[in-house]
């Protein structure tokens, strides 16, 4: 898949996505970004001199506090998801299945706010693929029905781990008789296809909801709770292995999130946070701004919205089995806002706030700060339109239907807002004297 330029103009974004194709692979966990390098203007140079190192370092440290708090919430809600799944497996019923679905939806709220930490922070970007890779060819995991659209040329697209003790992939025979988290992690990108995703939120989502066979019509997946019954009454066959798979993949998710909480923990020698805080503050600010812009434009406006819109493809929507895509988009954007304003509302309702990029920019160029804050509010409002639409019965996959011009306009308005706020993020960076947002110039590799 071609890489979408993350700091393109609106017109370049459209060109980049038309070149990128429409979802043959998952959104790349290791997607690199190389924004254009520009020479530092005189105002930017003055801003760099005016930037207080101590104040800037406080902003970077609070950024790490935000990351730690949000990943902790992602972990704690995943633990609650694990408990709900244990209850489902103990007593499969419509009620316990719905409770597990509700727990999955709740777990997505904090997790989607962590994704702003992906770009610019290699430890997060390298880790993310095992946790949130998408789209996935669900036929690699379990049974599929109907007109199953999978990545072209994917030899694992119908492997069905749950139904088979061995997988024959080309000339290779793989032993999958014992389903463990370690095994499932090893099967990600099987045979070189990024659409082969065996772990993470979306594997769990598929195991809870099943395929969404509704296309761009109303309705999500509708897996029966009887797919998890032991013995008589089992539907879908292989209920014992499906139960084992769901338990193992959920345990792995909890473990992965625990690992990332540790990477951002304060006062911990050798973790990623310690490395970040030991760098010059300008490097930390660059990572913050680069992460905001990369998620805003290349990932959210581009890979997650524009690709699905232009292809009228529900296969390319982010939470396609559950029809939760509107919330995932909304909370991705909320994560960008969190970083700029230096605040985060925890799942318990309390507010974490502290030194922010907004305060730094305001001290140098109040107009730039005011514009970006307005743009963030506009984006929030445009994405809230998608949330309200879904709550009223018209989800993202319906909005992008080829005959739904009004729905498509709602999605385009959200994309336009993201493009506009990205331009303002770049201006905020320039105000701080950071005119080169190329991570390579700051010795980043991801």
Secondary structure as GFF3:
##gff-version 3
##sequence-region A 1 446
A	DSSP	alpha_helix	10	20	.	.	.	ID=ss1
A	DSSP	alpha_helix	42	50	.	.	.	ID=ss2
A	DSSP	alpha_helix	53	90	.	.	.	ID=ss3
A	DSSP	alpha_helix	94	114	.	.	.	ID=ss4
A	DSSP	three_ten_helix	115	117	.	.	.	ID=ss5
A	DSSP	alpha_helix	122	132	.	.	.	ID=ss6
A	DSSP	three_ten_helix	138	140	.	.	.	ID=ss7
A	DSSP	three_ten_helix	161	163	.	.	.	ID=ss8
A	DSSP	beta_strand	166	169	.	.	.	ID=ss9
A	DSSP	beta_strand	172	175	.	.	.	ID=ss10
A	DSSP	alpha_helix	181	186	.	.	.	ID=ss11
A	DSSP	three_ten_helix	190	192	.	.	.	ID=ss12
A	DSSP	alpha_helix	201	209	.	.	.	ID=ss13
A	DSSP	three_ten_helix	225	228	.	.	.	ID=ss14
A	DSSP	alpha_helix	239	263	.	.	.	ID=ss15
A	DSSP	alpha_helix	272	278	.	.	.	ID=ss16
A	DSSP	alpha_helix	281	293	.	.	.	ID=ss17
A	DSSP	pi_helix	294	306	.	.	.	ID=ss18
A	DSSP	alpha_helix	307	311	.	.	.	ID=ss19
A	DSSP	three_ten_helix	314	316	.	.	.	ID=ss20
A	DSSP	alpha_helix	325	341	.	.	.	ID=ss21
A	DSSP	beta_strand	343	345	.	.	.	ID=ss22
A	DSSP	beta_strand	351	353	.	.	.	ID=ss23
A	DSSP	alpha_helix	357	364	.	.	.	ID=ss24
A	DSSP	alpha_helix	366	391	.	.	.	ID=ss25
A	DSSP	alpha_helix	396	399	.	.	.	ID=ss26
A	DSSP	alpha_helix	405	431	.	.	.	ID=ss27
A	DSSP	three_ten_helix	439	442	.	.	.	ID=ss28
###
